[in-house]
């Protein structure tokens, strides 16, 4: 029985029992009169009479010290008896009166109080039975939900369920947790049960976090953090109450290692990095050979790297992550999740050949994992660059095949459709360059590739709309396709819809906000729209007002682009060092090339050419590599290449 209901029951019983006090005292008075009455009577007899009586009863053959005659003795004895009878009569009457009243009170009180106590007991029993039955139902339903939660999914942070199934499970868990919150205090639950409740909160948090990313919703991210904090509370309570026996069984060791890893993951998610680090170290103390302890520790370094502003510090965190993943793979070399995450880190460090090796090996053990397939396609795409000798159709098909399989394994992975469209645009860009420098026959193929890309974006938009996700990135990608096709009005409409979607989440900040080209291209398109409208005489009324609106919007976009560009490349461009390392040379060339592109979007081609010439003198090979992968270069290469 729950302690709070025990306390309430005892309180009610004490309250009722207290009302028996008067009858109980009366009953004790009767007993008192029976057993000690003679002593009280003797108390009222004078000492000399008691002495005489005693002496008389104890007469011996020795002479009496008190000289009395028989007559005197008889009178004294008679008087003594009369006094005794009178006192006994008064005392007996008194005790009979009080005793009778006491007996009546005892039986009346017993009936009344007994009835009240019985009602209290019945009421408390009903409460306890109701609560107990509710707990039995809740516990049974929770046990079913526990069976749905995959420990590896929670630890690895790679969801295995499709979003539709994940939502069904999330709703079931959330409704059940809301129904029991406050009714099942931590103190009355076993450590293991608290761990499983922590798993449920962790699962809901992960779901909200994924939803926040897709919907660009800051409120959902806050909800995810709230769930993570509740999960941390459950895990911490469990670890504090667990047994500290030295002879812990192996299965129990694994359980607590998993628990500390889960606790570390949640602290990582809410950026409590020191506490997360302590949790992973504690897991390794319990079981030094436990695989997921190393894997989760690697995840911590990846998260810390993303928060580092200094590039070298960031790369150092990534290298530490790789070390942890490698330690994990020594224990379990066939784990696809760790191989995948190791590949992601290599790709982030622009070591895509090593990344592809990780993805290839991971797919040997998880051949239909959409995340691995998608990332593999990304790395091949990053390495794929323009070849001025021929069109590399084989590589294009290889990349598209990865995205196609990613979608086939998880139909909701519409981001693979976006990347598929991007690959088609890249193909069109390569075909355009081949058509310009080699054979014009490639032009028609380029046109068809762009049309096909737009269809992929449309399909992605339909899926994202159905799932009520934020479509900013998709509208922007479609706008790029229209821009590369010289459909400026259509491109402008797509960009406007992208910005409208972005305005739905003003607090949300991601890569879109940190890329000056996203704003510079909109400015570029607006100028072309104005020229198109003027050329076709579409504006007939409110001519000045319309032109002014477009000009103001253009200035707004340029201002935004300039601020982002200065924050991103300003320090590198200001660097006057001549003796540069290879890495510093690439940073300088990259900054000069992006400055040239900015000039292009502002129609300042001479300034653009000047920056390209400087970059070419520093490292022409790297400059060519940048241009060979950059779809935006396709807008200007005919004028500057």
C-alpha positions as CSV (number, residue, x, y, z in Angstrom):
1,X,0.0,0.0,0.0
2,X,1.2,3.5,-0.8
3,X,2.7,5.2,2.3
4,X,0.5,8.3,1.8
5,X,-2.7,6.2,2.0
6,X,-1.3,4.3,5.1
7,X,-0.8,7.6,6.8
8,X,-4.2,8.9,5.9
9,X,-5.8,5.6,7.1
10,X,-3.9,5.7,10.5
11,X,-4.9,9.3,11.0
12,X,-8.6,8.6,10.5
13,X,-8.4,5.5,12.8
14,X,-6.7,7.6,15.6
15,X,-9.3,10.3,15.2
16,X,-12.1,7.7,15.7
17,X,-10.4,5.8,18.5
18,X,-9.9,9.0,20.4
19,X,-13.7,9.2,20.9
20,X,-13.5,5.9,23.0
21,X,-11.6,7.7,25.8
22,X,-14.5,8.5,28.2
23,X,-16.1,5.0,28.0
24,X,-12.7,3.5,28.5
25,X,-12.1,5.5,31.6
26,X,-15.5,4.5,33.0
27,X,-14.7,0.9,32.4
28,X,-11.4,1.2,34.2
29,X,-13.2,2.8,37.1
30,X,-15.4,-0.2,37.5
31,X,-12.5,-2.5,37.5
32,X,-10.8,-0.2,40.0
33,X,-13.8,-0.4,42.4
34,X,-13.8,-4.2,42.3
35,X,-10.2,-4.8,43.0
36,X,-9.2,-1.9,45.3
37,X,-12.5,-1.2,47.0
38,X,-11.5,-2.8,50.3
39,X,-8.3,-0.8,50.4
40,X,-10.3,2.4,49.9
41,X,-12.8,1.4,52.7
42,X,-9.9,0.7,55.1
43,X,-8.5,4.1,54.3
44,X,-11.6,5.8,55.8
45,X,-11.4,3.8,59.1
46,X,-9.4,5.6,61.9
47,X,-6.0,4.2,62.8
48,X,-7.0,3.2,66.3
49,X,-9.9,1.2,65.1
50,X,-7.8,-0.6,62.5
51,X,-5.3,-1.2,65.2
52,X,-7.8,-2.7,67.6
53,X,-9.2,-4.8,65.0
54,X,-5.8,-6.1,64.0
55,X,-4.8,-6.7,67.6
56,X,-8.0,-8.5,68.2
57,X,-7.5,-10.8,65.3
58,X,-3.9,-11.4,66.3
59,X,-4.5,-12.1,70.0
60,X,-2.0,-14.3,71.7
61,X,-1.5,-15.8,75.1
62,X,0.6,-12.8,76.1
63,X,-1.1,-10.0,78.2
64,X,-2.6,-7.1,76.2
65,X,-1.0,-3.7,76.5
66,X,-4.5,-2.0,76.4
67,X,-6.5,-2.9,79.5
68,X,-10.1,-3.5,78.3
69,X,-13.1,-5.4,79.6
70,X,-15.1,-7.7,77.5
71,X,-18.0,-5.2,77.4
72,X,-15.8,-2.4,76.2
73,X,-14.3,-4.6,73.6
74,X,-17.7,-5.7,72.3
75,X,-18.8,-2.0,72.1
76,X,-15.7,-1.0,70.2
77,X,-16.1,-3.9,67.9
78,X,-19.8,-3.1,67.2
79,X,-18.9,0.5,66.5
80,X,-16.2,-0.5,64.2
81,X,-18.6,-2.7,62.2
82,X,-21.1,0.1,61.9
83,X,-18.5,2.5,60.6
84,X,-17.3,0.0,58.2
85,X,-20.8,-0.8,56.9
86,X,-21.7,2.9,56.5
87,X,-18.5,3.7,54.6
88,X,-18.8,0.6,52.5
89,X,-22.4,1.4,51.6
90,X,-21.6,5.0,50.4
91,X,-18.6,4.0,48.5
92,X,-20.4,1.0,46.9
93,X,-23.3,3.2,45.8
94,X,-21.0,5.7,44.3
95,X,-19.1,3.1,42.3
96,X,-22.3,1.4,41.2
97,X,-23.6,4.7,39.9
98,X,-20.4,5.5,38.0
99,X,-19.9,1.9,36.9
100,X,-23.4,1.7,35.5
101,X,-22.9,4.9,33.6
102,X,-19.5,3.7,32.4
103,X,-21.0,0.4,31.2
104,X,-23.7,2.2,29.3
105,X,-21.2,4.5,27.8
106,X,-18.9,1.6,26.9
107,X,-21.6,-0.2,24.9
108,X,-23.0,3.0,23.3
109,X,-19.5,4.3,22.5
110,X,-18.5,0.9,21.2
111,X,-21.4,0.8,18.8
112,X,-21.1,4.4,17.6
113,X,-17.4,4.5,17.3
114,X,-17.2,1.0,15.8
115,X,-19.7,2.1,13.1
116,X,-17.7,5.2,12.3
117,X,-14.4,3.3,12.2
118,X,-16.0,0.7,10.0
119,X,-17.1,3.4,7.6
120,X,-13.6,4.9,7.5
121,X,-12.1,1.5,6.9
122,X,-14.5,0.8,4.1
123,X,-13.9,4.2,2.5
124,X,-10.1,3.8,2.7
125,X,-10.3,0.2,1.5
126,X,-12.2,1.4,-1.6
127,X,-9.7,4.1,-2.2
128,X,-6.8,1.7,-1.9
129,X,-8.5,-0.9,-4.1
130,X,-9.3,1.7,-6.7
131,X,-5.7,3.1,-6.7
132,X,-4.3,-0.4,-6.7
133,X,-6.4,-1.5,-9.6
134,X,-5.5,1.6,-11.5
135,X,-1.9,0.9,-10.9
136,X,-2.2,-2.6,-12.0
137,X,-3.8,-1.4,-15.3
138,X,-1.2,1.4,-15.8
139,X,1.7,-0.9,-15.0
140,X,0.5,-3.6,-17.4
141,X,0.1,-1.0,-20.2
142,X,3.5,0.5,-19.4
143,X,5.1,-3.0,-19.6
144,X,3.7,-3.4,-23.1
145,X,5.1,0.0,-24.1
146,X,8.4,-0.9,-22.5
147,X,8.6,-3.9,-24.9
148,X,8.3,-1.5,-27.8
149,X,11.4,0.5,-26.8
150,X,14.6,-0.6,-28.3
151,X,17.6,0.1,-26.1
152,X,20.0,0.3,-29.0
153,X,17.8,2.9,-30.6
154,X,17.8,5.1,-27.5
155,X,21.6,4.7,-27.1
156,X,22.5,5.1,-30.8
157,X,20.2,8.1,-31.5
158,X,19.4,6.5,-34.9
159,X,15.6,5.8,-35.1
160,X,14.6,2.5,-36.7
161,X,10.9,3.2,-36.9
162,X,9.2,5.1,-39.7
163,X,7.7,8.5,-38.5
164,X,4.1,7.2,-38.8
165,X,4.8,4.2,-36.5
166,X,7.0,6.4,-34.2
167,X,4.1,8.9,-33.8
168,X,1.6,6.1,-32.8
169,X,4.0,4.9,-30.2
170,X,4.9,8.4,-29.0
171,X,1.2,9.2,-28.6
172,X,0.5,6.0,-26.6
173,X,3.5,6.6,-24.3
174,X,2.7,10.3,-23.8
175,X,-1.0,9.7,-23.0
176,X,-0.1,7.0,-20.5
177,X,2.6,9.0,-18.8
178,X,0.2,12.0,-18.4
179,X,-2.3,9.6,-16.8
180,X,0.2,8.4,-14.1
181,X,2.3,11.5,-13.4
182,X,2.1,12.2,-9.7
183,X,0.3,9.0,-9.0
184,X,3.4,6.8,-9.0
185,X,6.1,8.7,-6.9
186,X,9.7,7.8,-7.6
187,X,10.2,6.7,-4.0
188,X,7.7,3.8,-4.3
189,X,9.1,2.5,-7.6
190,X,12.0,0.1,-8.0
191,X,15.1,1.5,-9.7
192,X,14.5,-0.7,-12.7
193,X,11.0,0.6,-13.2
194,X,12.4,4.2,-12.9
195,X,14.9,3.3,-15.7
196,X,12.1,2.1,-18.0
197,X,10.1,5.3,-17.3
198,X,13.2,7.2,-18.2
199,X,13.3,5.3,-21.4
200,X,9.8,6.4,-22.3
201,X,10.6,10.1,-21.6
202,X,13.8,9.7,-23.6
203,X,11.9,8.2,-26.5
204,X,9.3,11.1,-26.6
205,X,12.2,13.6,-26.3
206,X,13.9,12.0,-29.3
207,X,10.6,12.1,-31.3
208,X,10.1,15.8,-30.5
209,X,13.7,16.6,-31.4
210,X,13.4,15.0,-34.8
211,X,10.1,16.8,-35.4
212,X,11.7,20.1,-34.4
213,X,14.4,19.5,-37.0
214,X,12.0,18.8,-39.8
215,X,9.5,21.4,-38.9
216,X,12.1,24.0,-37.8
217,X,10.0,24.5,-34.7
218,X,11.7,26.0,-31.6
219,X,8.8,25.1,-29.3
220,X,9.1,21.5,-30.2
221,X,12.8,21.7,-29.3
222,X,11.9,23.1,-25.9
223,X,9.4,20.2,-25.4
224,X,12.2,17.8,-26.3
225,X,14.4,19.3,-23.7
226,X,11.6,19.1,-21.1
227,X,11.2,15.4,-21.8
228,X,15.0,14.8,-21.6
229,X,15.1,16.5,-18.2
230,X,12.3,14.3,-16.9
231,X,14.2,11.2,-18.3
232,X,17.4,12.4,-16.5
233,X,15.5,12.6,-13.2
234,X,14.3,9.0,-13.6
235,X,17.7,7.7,-14.5
236,X,19.4,9.6,-11.7
237,X,17.0,8.4,-9.1
238,X,17.5,4.8,-10.3
239,X,21.3,5.0,-10.3
240,X,21.3,6.5,-6.8
241,X,19.1,3.7,-5.5
242,X,20.7,0.8,-7.3
243,X,22.5,-2.0,-5.3
244,X,26.3,-1.4,-4.8
245,X,27.1,-5.1,-4.3
246,X,30.5,-6.2,-5.5
247,X,29.1,-9.5,-6.8
248,X,26.8,-7.9,-9.5
249,X,25.6,-10.3,-12.1
250,X,26.7,-9.9,-15.7
251,X,23.2,-9.1,-17.0
252,X,22.8,-6.5,-14.2
253,X,26.1,-4.9,-15.2
254,X,24.9,-4.5,-18.8
255,X,21.6,-3.0,-17.6
256,X,23.4,-0.4,-15.5
257,X,25.9,0.3,-18.3
258,X,23.0,1.0,-20.6
259,X,21.3,3.2,-18.0
260,X,24.5,5.3,-17.6
261,X,24.8,5.6,-21.3
262,X,21.2,6.8,-21.7
263,X,21.8,9.3,-18.9
264,X,24.9,10.5,-20.6
265,X,23.0,10.8,-23.9
266,X,20.2,13.0,-22.4
267,X,22.8,15.2,-20.7
268,X,24.6,15.5,-24.1
269,X,21.3,16.5,-25.8
270,X,20.7,19.3,-23.3
271,X,24.4,20.3,-23.5
272,X,25.4,19.2,-19.9
273,X,28.7,17.9,-21.3
274,X,30.5,17.4,-18.0
275,X,27.7,15.4,-16.5
276,X,27.5,13.4,-19.7
277,X,31.2,12.7,-19.6
278,X,30.9,11.5,-16.0
279,X,28.0,9.1,-16.9
280,X,30.1,7.4,-19.7
281,X,33.1,7.1,-17.4
282,X,30.8,5.5,-14.8
283,X,29.5,3.0,-17.3
284,X,33.1,2.0,-18.2
285,X,33.9,1.5,-14.5
286,X,31.0,-1.0,-14.2
287,X,31.9,-2.9,-17.4
288,X,35.1,-1.8,-19.2
289,X,34.3,-4.0,-22.2
290,X,30.8,-2.6,-22.8
291,X,30.5,-1.5,-26.4
292,X,27.9,1.3,-26.2
293,X,29.9,3.2,-23.6
294,X,32.6,4.0,-26.2
295,X,30.0,4.6,-28.9
296,X,28.0,7.1,-26.8
297,X,31.2,8.8,-25.6
298,X,32.0,9.4,-29.3
299,X,28.6,11.0,-29.8
300,X,29.4,13.4,-27.0
301,X,32.6,14.6,-28.8
302,X,30.6,15.1,-32.1
303,X,28.0,17.3,-30.2
304,X,30.8,19.3,-28.6
305,X,32.5,19.8,-31.9
306,X,29.4,21.4,-33.4
307,X,29.4,24.0,-30.6
308,X,33.1,24.9,-31.2
309,X,33.6,28.2,-33.2
310,X,37.3,27.7,-33.7
311,X,37.9,25.4,-36.6
312,X,41.0,23.6,-35.1
313,X,39.2,23.0,-31.8
314,X,36.2,21.7,-33.7
315,X,38.3,19.3,-35.8
316,X,40.1,18.1,-32.6
317,X,36.7,17.1,-31.1
318,X,35.9,15.2,-34.3
319,X,39.1,13.3,-34.1
320,X,38.4,12.4,-30.5
321,X,35.0,11.1,-31.6
322,X,36.6,8.9,-34.3
323,X,38.9,7.4,-31.6
324,X,36.0,6.5,-29.4
325,X,34.1,4.9,-32.4
326,X,37.2,2.9,-33.2
327,X,37.4,1.7,-29.6
328,X,33.8,0.6,-29.8
329,X,34.5,-1.2,-33.2
330,X,37.3,-3.2,-31.6
331,X,34.7,-4.8,-29.4
332,X,32.0,-5.1,-32.0
333,X,33.4,-4.6,-35.5
334,X,30.1,-5.4,-37.2
335,X,28.0,-2.7,-35.7
336,X,26.4,-0.7,-38.6
337,X,25.4,2.3,-36.4
338,X,29.0,3.0,-35.3
339,X,30.4,2.5,-38.7
340,X,27.8,4.9,-40.1
341,X,28.5,7.6,-37.5
342,X,32.3,7.2,-38.0
343,X,31.6,7.8,-41.7
344,X,29.6,10.9,-41.0
345,X,32.5,12.4,-39.0
346,X,35.0,11.6,-41.8
347,X,32.6,13.3,-44.3
348,X,32.4,16.3,-42.0
349,X,36.2,16.5,-42.1
350,X,35.9,16.4,-45.9
351,X,37.6,12.9,-45.9
352,X,34.8,11.4,-48.1
353,X,36.8,8.5,-49.4
354,X,37.2,7.2,-45.8
355,X,33.5,8.0,-45.2
356,X,32.5,5.9,-48.2
357,X,34.6,3.0,-46.9
358,X,32.6,3.2,-43.6
359,X,29.3,3.3,-45.4
360,X,30.1,0.4,-47.6
361,X,31.1,-1.8,-44.6
362,X,28.0,-0.6,-42.6
363,X,25.7,-1.7,-45.4
364,X,27.1,-5.2,-45.2
365,X,25.4,-5.5,-41.8
366,X,22.4,-3.2,-42.5
367,X,21.7,-3.2,-46.2
368,X,18.4,-1.4,-46.1
369,X,19.2,1.4,-43.7
370,X,18.0,4.6,-45.3
371,X,20.4,6.8,-43.3
372,X,23.5,5.0,-44.5
373,X,22.3,4.9,-48.1
374,X,21.5,8.6,-48.1
375,X,24.9,9.6,-46.6
376,X,26.7,7.3,-49.0
377,X,25.1,9.2,-51.9
378,X,26.1,12.5,-50.3
379,X,29.7,11.5,-50.1
380,X,29.9,10.3,-53.7
381,X,28.1,13.5,-54.8
382,X,30.7,15.6,-52.9
383,X,33.5,13.8,-54.7
384,X,31.8,14.0,-58.1
385,X,33.3,16.9,-60.0
386,X,33.2,18.2,-63.6
387,X,35.3,16.3,-66.1
388,X,35.8,18.3,-69.3
389,X,36.5,15.1,-71.3
390,X,33.1,13.3,-70.9
391,X,29.9,13.2,-69.1
392,X,30.2,10.7,-66.2
393,X,26.8,9.1,-66.4
394,X,27.9,6.1,-64.3
395,X,28.6,8.2,-61.2
396,X,25.3,10.0,-61.6
397,X,23.4,6.7,-61.7
398,X,25.4,5.4,-58.7
399,X,24.5,8.4,-56.6
400,X,20.8,8.3,-57.6
401,X,20.7,4.6,-56.9
402,X,21.7,5.3,-53.3
403,X,19.0,7.9,-52.9
404,X,16.4,5.7,-54.6
405,X,17.2,2.8,-52.2
406,X,17.1,5.2,-49.2
407,X,13.5,6.2,-50.2
408,X,12.5,2.6,-50.8
409,X,13.6,1.6,-47.4
410,X,11.8,4.5,-45.7
411,X,9.1,6.2,-47.8
412,X,9.1,9.3,-45.6
413,X,12.7,10.1,-46.3
414,X,11.8,12.9,-48.7
415,X,15.1,14.5,-48.0
416,X,16.6,11.9,-50.3
417,X,14.2,13.2,-53.0
418,X,15.7,16.7,-52.4
419,X,19.2,15.4,-52.8
420,X,18.1,13.4,-55.8
421,X,16.9,16.6,-57.4
422,X,20.2,18.3,-56.5
423,X,22.1,15.5,-58.2
424,X,20.1,16.0,-61.4
425,X,20.8,19.8,-61.2
426,X,24.5,18.9,-60.9
427,X,24.3,16.7,-63.9
428,X,22.6,19.5,-65.8
429,X,25.5,21.8,-64.8
430,X,28.1,19.4,-66.1
431,X,26.2,18.9,-69.3
432,X,25.9,22.7,-69.8
433,X,29.7,23.0,-69.5
434,X,30.3,20.1,-71.9
435,X,27.8,21.6,-74.4
436,X,29.6,25.0,-74.2
437,X,33.2,23.7,-74.5
438,X,32.7,20.5,-76.5
439,X,29.4,19.5,-78.2
440,X,26.0,21.3,-78.2
441,X,24.1,18.0,-78.2
442,X,24.4,18.0,-74.4
443,X,22.2,21.0,-74.0
444,X,18.9,19.1,-74.5
445,X,19.9,16.6,-71.8
446,X,20.7,19.4,-69.4
447,X,17.2,20.9,-69.9
448,X,15.6,17.5,-69.3
449,X,17.6,17.0,-66.1
450,X,16.4,20.3,-64.7
451,X,12.8,19.5,-65.4
452,X,13.2,16.1,-63.8
453,X,14.8,17.8,-60.7
454,X,11.8,20.1,-60.4
455,X,9.5,17.1,-60.4
456,X,11.5,15.6,-57.5
457,X,11.1,18.8,-55.5
458,X,7.4,18.8,-56.2
459,X,7.1,15.3,-54.9
460,X,9.2,16.2,-51.8
461,X,6.9,19.2,-51.2
462,X,3.8,17.0,-51.3
463,X,5.3,14.6,-48.8
464,X,6.5,17.4,-46.5
465,X,3.1,19.1,-46.6
466,X,1.4,15.9,-45.8
467,X,3.6,15.5,-42.7
468,X,3.2,19.2,-41.9
469,X,6.9,19.8,-42.0
470,X,8.6,23.1,-42.8
471,X,9.2,23.3,-46.5
472,X,11.7,26.3,-46.6
473,X,14.6,24.2,-47.9
474,X,12.5,22.5,-50.6
475,X,11.1,25.7,-52.0
476,X,14.6,27.2,-52.0
477,X,16.0,24.1,-53.9
478,X,13.1,24.4,-56.4
479,X,13.8,28.1,-56.8
480,X,17.4,27.2,-57.6
481,X,16.2,24.8,-60.3
482,X,14.0,27.6,-61.8
483,X,17.0,30.0,-61.6
484,X,19.3,27.7,-63.4
485,X,16.6,27.3,-66.1
486,X,16.5,31.1,-66.4
487,X,12.8,31.1,-65.2
488,X,13.3,34.2,-63.0
489,X,9.6,34.9,-62.2
490,X,9.1,31.3,-61.2
491,X,12.3,31.3,-59.2
492,X,11.2,34.5,-57.4
493,X,7.9,32.9,-56.4
494,X,9.7,29.9,-55.0
495,X,12.1,32.0,-53.0
496,X,9.2,34.1,-51.6
497,X,7.5,30.9,-50.4
498,X,10.7,29.7,-48.9
499,X,11.0,32.9,-46.9
500,X,7.4,32.7,-45.9
501,X,8.1,29.2,-44.5
502,X,11.2,30.5,-42.8
503,X,9.2,33.3,-41.1
504,X,7.0,30.7,-39.4
505,X,10.0,29.9,-37.2
506,X,11.9,33.2,-36.6
507,X,13.8,31.7,-33.6
508,X,15.1,28.7,-35.6
509,X,18.6,29.1,-36.8
510,X,20.4,26.7,-39.1
511,X,22.7,26.5,-42.1
512,X,20.2,28.4,-44.3
513,X,20.8,31.6,-42.2
514,X,24.6,31.3,-42.4
515,X,24.9,31.1,-46.2
516,X,25.1,34.5,-47.8
517,X,24.3,33.0,-51.2
518,X,20.7,32.2,-50.1
519,X,20.1,35.9,-49.9
520,X,22.4,37.1,-52.7
521,X,20.6,34.8,-55.2
522,X,17.3,36.3,-54.3
523,X,18.7,39.7,-55.0
524,X,20.0,38.5,-58.3
525,X,16.6,37.1,-59.2
526,X,14.7,40.2,-58.2
527,X,16.8,42.3,-60.6
528,X,16.0,39.9,-63.4
529,X,12.3,40.0,-62.5
530,X,12.3,43.8,-62.7
531,X,14.0,43.6,-66.1
532,X,11.6,40.9,-67.4
533,X,8.5,42.9,-66.2
534,X,9.7,46.1,-67.8
535,X,10.7,44.3,-71.1
536,X,7.3,42.6,-71.4
537,X,5.4,45.7,-70.3
538,X,3.6,43.6,-67.7
539,X,3.4,46.5,-65.2
540,X,0.8,48.9,-66.5
541,X,-0.6,50.4,-63.4
542,X,1.1,51.6,-60.2
543,X,4.4,51.4,-62.1
544,X,6.5,53.4,-59.7
545,X,5.1,51.7,-56.6
546,X,5.9,48.2,-57.9
547,X,9.4,49.1,-59.0
548,X,10.0,50.7,-55.6
549,X,8.9,47.5,-53.8
550,X,11.2,45.3,-55.8
551,X,14.1,47.7,-55.3
552,X,13.5,47.9,-51.5
553,X,13.4,44.1,-51.4
554,X,16.6,43.8,-53.4
555,X,18.4,46.2,-51.0
556,X,17.2,44.1,-48.0
557,X,18.5,40.9,-49.5
558,X,21.9,42.5,-50.3
559,X,22.2,43.9,-46.8
560,X,21.5,40.5,-45.3
561,X,23.9,38.8,-47.7
562,X,26.7,41.3,-47.0
563,X,26.4,40.9,-43.2
564,X,26.6,37.1,-43.4
565,X,29.5,37.2,-45.9
566,X,31.5,39.5,-43.7
567,X,31.0,37.3,-40.7
568,X,31.9,34.2,-42.6
569,X,34.9,35.3,-44.8
570,X,35.9,38.7,-43.5
571,X,38.8,37.6,-41.2
572,X,40.2,35.3,-43.9
573,X,40.2,38.0,-46.5
574,X,41.9,40.5,-44.2
575,X,44.7,38.0,-43.6
576,X,47.9,39.4,-45.2
577,X,50.2,36.5,-44.4
578,X,52.2,35.3,-47.4
579,X,53.8,32.2,-46.0
580,X,50.7,30.1,-45.6
581,X,50.2,26.4,-44.9
582,X,48.2,24.2,-47.4
583,X,45.2,24.5,-45.2
584,X,45.5,28.3,-45.0
585,X,45.9,28.5,-48.7
586,X,42.7,26.6,-49.3
587,X,40.8,28.8,-46.8
588,X,42.1,32.0,-48.6
589,X,41.2,30.6,-52.1
590,X,37.7,29.6,-50.8
591,X,37.1,33.1,-49.4
592,X,38.3,34.8,-52.6
593,X,36.1,32.5,-54.8
594,X,33.0,33.2,-52.7
595,X,33.8,36.9,-52.9
596,X,33.9,36.6,-56.7
597,X,30.5,34.8,-56.6
598,X,29.1,37.6,-54.5
599,X,30.3,40.1,-57.1
600,X,28.6,38.0,-59.8
601,X,25.3,38.1,-58.0
602,X,25.6,41.9,-57.8
603,X,26.5,42.0,-61.6
604,X,30.0,43.3,-60.8
605,X,31.8,40.8,-63.2
606,X,35.1,42.8,-63.4
607,X,35.5,42.7,-59.6
608,X,34.7,39.0,-59.7
609,X,37.3,38.3,-62.3
610,X,39.9,40.1,-60.3
611,X,39.2,37.9,-57.2
612,X,39.4,34.8,-59.3
613,X,42.8,35.8,-60.7
614,X,44.2,36.3,-57.2
615,X,42.8,32.9,-56.1
616,X,44.3,31.3,-59.1
617,X,47.8,32.6,-58.2
618,X,47.5,31.1,-54.7
619,X,46.2,27.6,-55.6
620,X,44.7,27.1,-59.1
621,X,44.0,23.4,-58.6
622,X,41.8,24.0,-55.5
623,X,40.1,26.9,-57.3
624,X,39.2,24.5,-60.2
625,X,37.9,21.9,-57.6
626,X,35.6,24.5,-56.1
627,X,34.2,25.6,-59.5
628,X,33.8,22.0,-60.7
629,X,31.4,21.2,-57.8
630,X,29.5,24.5,-57.6
631,X,26.2,24.6,-59.4
632,X,26.1,28.4,-59.0
633,X,29.2,28.7,-61.2
634,X,27.0,27.4,-64.0
635,X,25.3,30.8,-64.1
636,X,28.5,32.7,-64.8
637,X,31.2,30.4,-66.3
638,X,30.4,31.4,-69.9
639,X,31.4,35.0,-69.0
640,X,34.3,34.3,-66.7
641,X,35.8,30.8,-67.4
